[in-house]
Amino acid sequence: MAKLTRRNFMQAAGAAATLPLLGTPALAADKLKVGFIFLGPIGDFGWTWAHNKGRLAMESALGDKVESIYVENVAEDASAIPLISDLANQGCKLIFTTSYGYMDQTLEVAAKFPDVKFEHCTGFKRADNVSTYNSKFHEGRAVLGTIAGMMSKSGKLGYLGSYKVPEVVLGVNAFTLSAQKKNPAATVKLVMIDSWYDPPKEAAATETMINLGADIITTHTDSPGPLQILEQKGLFGFGQGADMSQFAPHAHLTAIEDIWGPYYTERAQAVIDGSWKSTDTWDGFKEGTVVISPYNASVPADVKAEADKIQAGYKDGSFDIFTGPIYDTEGTLKVKEGEHIAIGDLATMDWFVKGVETAA
């Protein structure tokens, strides 16, 4: 495995476009070289950490059949294009771009490298050599919302978001609806920070929600910083992407863990076998892509039981938090009594449910 950064990429590119990048080893011809584009640092202990854990699991499972290379801290803008292209030029025949904001950049590069297979995480645009994959995080958010709705003393909850993209909107709504199932008066203060990973911004936004009365906060950003604030304040929250309990042993009630290893292994093996095809994969509790971390000892037994029911319901298909009636923030009926939101509509959701309050 070789690690690249934006800095050493630019240094190497400036030195000689025809030479391998600094620190990239020569590979045996029969190995599949797999590239990864990461949004944040692999040490964020959240989203990118979980994807990197999946990369390592793929290497462990496939052994000398594969070797991987990754670039971390890649911005979700045009600067990603030369970095994705470089992975292809370095001989990667399978490339995973692991955040929503790489969607158009992935397609642009894929058009130039038709013999390379691309996998874009959380997007919805595909091509003959571009697949999409996602995780049903909203199933996990339903568990977190259930816990929050039962444990909050004030009924005021907080949600720290990154951007208003479907994944985040879906998470906010699943969390809010689930909390309201247990406490119909529950409201959710939403703060967006326009970043996936920015510990100072995450901490400041957490303070804002606390000042607005939120006593339980969930995060849809990637650092454990918010949980550390909650730990200091004696409040509760949830981890994002990975078990973050080591950073906030009192505040961390549980977390949604993202398990990417089996998918990365399966898709790499498909390239090796010659069976890879462009697909759209969206898995959740049932498939093991979404996992809930161990509950904190502070979570009462009856709350654990209700949270476990949500997980079981998603696994056997008997539960769906997006079952009507559902109203938006303007009071408009969006989903009629007994009806469900179609999976395709969930993937592009751009409206918030009643009870979500955007904080300035």
Secondary structure by P-SEA (a helix, b strand, c coil): cccccaaaaaaaaaaccccccccbbbbcccbbbbbbbbccccccccaaaaaaaaaaaaaaaacccbbbbbcccccccccaaaaaaaaaaacccbbbbccccaaaaaaaaaaacccbbbbbcccccccccbbbbbccaaaaaaaaaaaaaacccccbbbbbbccccaaaaaaaaaaaaaaaaacccbbbbbbbccccccaaaaaaaaaaaaaacccbbbbccccaaaaaaaaaacccccccccccccccccccccccccccaaaaaaaaaaaaaccccbbbbbbcccccccccccccccccaaaaaaaaaaaaaaaaccccccccccccccccccccccccccaaaaaacccccccccccc
